[in-house]
Amino acid sequence: MTTTDPEPRETTVAGRYRLVAPHGTAPHLQFWQGVDTRSGQPVAVTLIDPDGGLPADLVDAILARSSRLRGLDVVGIARIVDVVRTGAVGAVVCEWVRGGSLREVVDTSPAPIAAAAAIESLIVAADCAHSAGFVLGVDHPDRIRVSTDGDVVLAFPAPMPDTTPEDDLHGIGSTLYALLVDRWAPHDPMPDGWRAADLISAGWPVEPAEVDKRIPFLISSATAGLLRADGGIGSAGTVLGLLRQARAVTDVEPPVAVPAPPVPPIAGPAPRPRDPRLRMAVIGAVAAALVAIVAVPSVALVRTFGDGGSVGLDAARLGLAPTDAPSEPAVTRQAAAAPVRPAAATVFSPDGSPDNPGSAGLAVDGDRSTSWSTDRYYDDSPFPGFKQGVGLLLTMPRPATLSAVTLDVASSGTAVEIRTSGADPTALSDTTRLTGPVTLRPGPNRIPVTSTAPTSRVLVWITTLGSTDGASRAAIKEVETFTTAPA
């Protein structure tokens, strides 16, 4: 691919998002830093097919896949604020991830243990997306940024139509490989500014520990496993466990500091000044042993071990955090009724095809102007006669003990139960009821929940279908959960 900066046909997308600085390209995609002219806030804009080389239905498929990710609220993916089409060109607009590009951070030669800690955020995002039946589209280094909090983030999401969960795992492996040895797994075309990893005779990239003996065995083998078709890593949770185990038994390495390339300024509201250097640092100490490997981590990704020591990318010492902000000590949030937005939502319909599955994420996107609704039924009381019911299965960003669920609905007469379940329920009997049927009124409805055990799946199960605008259907604008476990 050419190294020449792309020249957009239009400098403003959808009459609102002004393109300011290019941040790379991938096949059929361009990545831009921009400004929301209404709010003055910086945004990340992914232009889809700016050169007009894709059929219209493929552009629509990319936009549809991107729209489904709007319900994800996890650290490892930038929050999507708009999915638009302007003429033949599509665009996915996200909150701007303040920090550095993957290339800039790799140039700091990060310590292996810090790289393993930083990529947890991206692994969690993949785990949440895959559990909900979605994909992220981790396939190119220019899509990745490292935030001021030291988390690896998919900053320019826009999954291609043929992307699979296995492709996401391969992309995570490529990202970690780059952080460890400054190489990207061979790809056609090879991304600009990156050298391809050397291959062994079997055709897989050389293990990182063969390139740099400092890299711990478990980190090296987990990375290599992600890049092999027979690597034995079938889920994001598996690689997360390997990396956490590696961090539990690996000594802390000293920070490394090297100059970083300048970050192009954006027009509009001036960003706060940044330290001109990027440094990778490891803070604190790792406890002698980790009691257990947790499959689903905290969204906040506070990387604590045993005695409270932590390991990660320190944003202030990286030079990514604004220098005029004083450092703050870590704060442990107390066990109060804390609101937690579910990371994802899917439609649970064990008796048949799901109702409007593509819009389930709208019930957890933080926007009360959007909603998920059931199909329209021509029977005033379809449940349980026509089928048992239908519901929204919510994936929590981390296991937590529920204290309440708030439902903002546009329908009247709808009754719901709050239930919990394991990872993949296939029947209502696979779930556990926490509340009896509660009849909802239009607007916000707070449902108290008595629960004693943490859960990572919450089911809002519709037992009685009400009416919306005179039709026999239910519409849920927003679901919010409240927990009593430490957030």
N, C-alpha and C positions, 0 to 999 in steps of 0.2 A: 504494500500500500504506500502511497505517496506520503512524504513527511510534510508536505505543504499544508498549512492551516486551511481548513475548509472555508469556503466563501458561501454563506447562506444566501439564497435568493431573496429572502426577506429578513430584515433585522428585528422585526417584532412578530411574535407568534400569537395568533388569535387576538390581535389588537391589544394585548396586555403584557406579554412577557418579552422584554427586550433582550436580545442576545448581545453579550458583552465580550466574552473571552472563550476561545475554543479550548476544550480539555480532552481532545482525542477523537478517534474514529474507530469504528468497527464496520464490517460489511453491512451496508444498508443503514448504518446508524451514524449520527454525529452527536457528540457530547459537548454541551455548552454551559458555561456559567452565565446566568442572566439576572435580570432584575424584574420583579413584579411591579409594574408601573403604578398599580393601585395602592399597594402597601409600602413600596420602597424597599421590600425585603429581598435579599439575594435568593435565587432559586437555581436548581440544576435542571436543564432542559435536554431531553433526549429527542432528537429529531429522527423520525422514522421515514426512511426512503426519501431523503431530500433530493436525490438525483433521479427519482422516477423510474427505478428499475424493477420494482416489485408489482405484481398484480394487486388490484385494489382489495381483493378478498384476503390476501396475506397481510396487508397493512391493517385491515380490520381485525384480523386474528391476533396480531401483536397488541393492538390497543385493548382488545377484550381480555387477553391474558394479563396485561398490565393493570387493568381496572380491578381485576379480582384481588390484586395485592393491596388494594386500598384499605382493607380491613386489618392488615398486619400492623401491629404496634409493638415492634421489637427494635432493639438497638441496632441490629445488623443490617437493616434496610432503611434507606431514607424515606421519610413519610411522603407518600404521593398526595399532592394537593390538586392535581388536575390531569385529566386525560382528554385530549382534544384532537380534532382533525380540522386542518385548515387547507382546503383544496385537496390536493392529492397527498399532502404531507401530514403525517401524524406526529404527535408530540406527547411525551410524558413529562410532567412538571413535578419536581420534588422540592422539599425543603433543602437548602444548601447545607452540605456537611462541611462545617468549618474545620480545617485541619490541613492535611497534606495529601498529595496523590500517592498512590502505591509506589510509583517510580521514585518520588522524593524520599519516602521513608526507607525504601530498599537501599538507597544511596547512603543511608546512615549506618549500614552494616549492623542491623539490630542483633542483639543477643538471641540465640535460639529459644531460650525459655521465655523471653519477652514476646517473641513472635508467636509462640504457641498460646500464650495468654491472650494476646490481642485478637487472634482469629476466632476465639470462642464466640464472639458476637455474631459473626457471619454464620457459624455452624448452627447457633440457636435459631437464627432467622430461617435457615434452610429446614431445620427440623420442624418448626411451626408451619412453614409453607407446605412441606411435604405431607404433614399430618392432616392438613386441610385439603389436600388434593391439588395443590398449586405447585408451580415451579418459580424459581427466582430469575434464572438466566445469568448465572455466574459463568461467563465464557470469555472475558476479555479484561486485561489489566486496567484499561482506561476506565472501566466501570467502577473501579474500587478506589475508595479514599480511606484515610485513617483520621478519625475524628480527634478533636481537642481533648477528649476523654481517653484517647488511646485505644479506641475500638475500630476494628476493620469493618467497613460499612459498604454495602452495595449502594453506591451513590447515584447510579444511573440505571435504574431497573427498566427493562422492556424485554420480556422473554420472547424469543423467536418461536414461531409456530411449532417447530420440531424439537424444542428443548425438552429434556426428560429430567427426572430427579437424579439419575446417574450422571447426566451432564453437569448438574449443579455440584455434585460431589467431586467430579473431576476438576471443575473450576476452583473449588475450595482447595483441592490439592495443589493446583497450579499456583494459586495465590500464596499458600504457605511455602511451597518450593521456592518461589521468588523471594520471599522474605528471608529464607534460610541461605540460599546460595546465589541469588541474583541471576536466576535463569527462569524462563517461562517454558512450560512443556511445549514441544514442537506443535505448531499449528499452521494451517494453510488458509489464508496468508498469515505470516508471522507478524505479531503486533510491532508497530514502530517503536524503536528505542530498546528492544529486548533481544537478547541472545537466546537461541534455543538450547535447551538442556541436551547434554550428551546422552546417547542411548547405549544400552547394553545390547548384546547380540540378540536377545529376545524381542527387542524393539521398545523396551520401556526406559524411561529416564533413569540414569544412574542414581542410586540412593544418595540422599543428601549427606549422610555420614561418610560416604566414600569421597565426597568433594571436600568436606570440612570435618575433620575428626572431632571437633568440639561439640558437634551436634549429638545430643543424647540418642541412644538407640531407639527408644519408643517414639520419640518425635520423628526421627528419620524413617522408621518403618511405617508409621501411620501415614506420613506424607507419600511415601512410595506406594503404599497400598491403595491410596486414593487415585493414583495415576495408572494403575494396572487393571486390566479387565478382570483378572483373577485374584485381585488383591484381598478378597475376603471382607471388605468393608461395604456393607449393604445399606447403611443408614448413617445419618449425621450423628445420632446418639452413640454409635460405636466409636467413631473417630474422636468424639468428645471425651469418652471414657479413657481412651488411650492417651490423649494429650494431658488430661488431668492426672492420670497415674504418673506420666513422665514428669510433670511438674512437682509432684509430691516427693519424688525421690532424687531430684536433680538439684545440685548446689546452685545458689544464686550467682550470676555472672555480673561483672562490673559494667557500668554504662559505657556506651561508645558515642563519641560526638564527632561529627564531620559537618562541613558547611553544606547548606542546602541551596538549590537553585531558587531564584526569586519567584514569588507567586504573583501573576499578573493582577493589577488592581482592577476593581470593577467600578463602573460609573455609578452615579446616584449617591445614596448615603455612604459616607466614607466608613470603611471598616476600621475597627480599633487596631492600633499598631501591633505588629507581631515581632517576636524575637527573630533576628535574621538567621538563626541557626536551628537545625533540627537535630535533636539528640534522642537516642533510644536509651531508656533507663530502666533499671529494675530496682524496686523499692522494697525495703524490709527483708524478711527472711521467710523461708519455707519450713514448715514444721517437719519433724522427722518422719511422720507417716500420715497418710490420709485414711480416715476410717472407712470411707466408702466412696465409690465413684458414682456421682449422681448423673442420671441420664439427661434430665432437663434442668438447666441452670437458671439462675435468676436473670431476669431481663436487665437489671442494673449491672450485672456482671461484675460484682464486687468480688475480686478474686482472693478470697480469704482462705487460709489454711490453719487449722489447729490453734496456735496461740495468737492469731490475729494478724500475723505478717501477711504481706500481699506481694504479688508479682505481676507486673504488667508494664504497659507503656505509660509513663508519666507525662501527661500533656504539657505541664508547665516546663518540665525539663526537656521535652521534645522541642520546645520552641513553638508549639502550635497554639498554646493558650495565650490570650491577650496578656501582655506584660503589665498592664496597669491594674490587673485584678489580683488582690492578695490571695495567697494559697489558703485553703480551708482544711481543717482536720476532717477525717472521715467521721460521718455521723451514722449511728445505728438508729433506724426508725423503730419506734416502739409499736407494740402490738395493739393498734387501735383499729377502728373501723375505717380502713383505708380504701378509697376507690381504686379499682384496678380495671382498666379496659381490657377485655379479652383480646388475645393476639390474633385470633382468626375465628371464623364461623362457617359452618357447613350445614346443609339441610339434612336432617335425620328423618328418613321416611322408610321404615322397615317393610311396609306393606306394598310398596310400589315405587314408581319413579319420583324423584324429589321435586318439590315445588320451587320453581325459579332458582335453581342452584347457583346461577351466575351472579346473583345479586345478594347472596347471603352476607357477604362482607360489608354491605352497606348498613347493616344493623350494628356494626361495631367500629364504624369509621370515624366516630366523633362528630358527625354532621347530622343534625336532626332534620335537615331539609331533604335527606335521602332516607330510603327505607327498603326493607325486604318485605314482601308480601307472599302469602300463600297463593296457590291457584284460585281462580273463581270456581266455586262449586254451585251446582244447580239444585242441590238439596240443601234446605235450610239447616239441617242437622246431619252432616255427613259422618261425624265421628260419634260413636265407634261403629255405626252401621256400615258405611261404605268402606272405611278403614279405621284402624285404631286411632290414628291422629297423625300429626306431623310436628316437627320441632326444629329448633336451632341448636346444634351441638357446638358449644363454645370451647375453644382451646385456650386455656389460661397461659399467660406468659411464664408462670412458674407455679408449682404446687402451692396451694394456700387453703386455709380453712375459711369457708364462707360464713358471713354473718347476714348478708342481705343481697338481693338482686333488684335492680331498678329497671323497669321496662317502660319506655315511652312509646305509646301505641296510638295509632290513628283510628282504631276500630272500637266498637262498643259491643259488649256482650261476650267477648272472648275470655275463656278460662284457661289457665295454664297451671302446670305443676313444675316445680324445680327439682331436677334429678341430677345425679352424678353418675359417672361411668368410668370404665377403663379406657384404654387408648382407642379401640376400634369396636364399638358395640354394633351388633348386627340385628338385634331384636330388643324390644322394650324390656324383656326380662334380663338383659345384660346391664340394665341401669338400676339405680337405687333412688327411691323417692325420698326427698327431703321435706317437701310441703305438699299438703292436699291441694285440690284445685282451687285457684283464686280467680275470681271474676274481675277483669280489668275494666277500668274506665278510660275514656280518651285522655291522653296526656301522660305524665309520669306516674308510675305506680311502684311503690317500694314494697317489696315482699321480704319480711324477716325470714331468716333461715337458721335453723338449729343444726349445726354440724360440728362434729368433734374431730374429724380427720381431714388432713389436707387432700385436695383433689386437683387434678390438672384438666379435667373435662367436666363441663356443666351443661346440662340439657334443659332448655326451655321447651317443655312439651305441651303442645296445644291439645287440650282434651275436648273443648267446646269451641266451635268456630262462630265468631260474631259476624258483624257486618261492617263494611267500609264503603261509604258513599252509596248505600243501598244494595251493595252486592254481598253475596255470601263469601267473604274472604277476610283474612286478618292481615294487618300491616303493622310491622314493628319498626319504628324509627331508630331506636337506639337501645342497646342493652349495656348496663354497667353493673359490675359486681363489686361487692364490698367484702373485705377479708379481715380476719382478726389475727392472722399470722403476720410475723414481721415482713414488711414489704421490701 
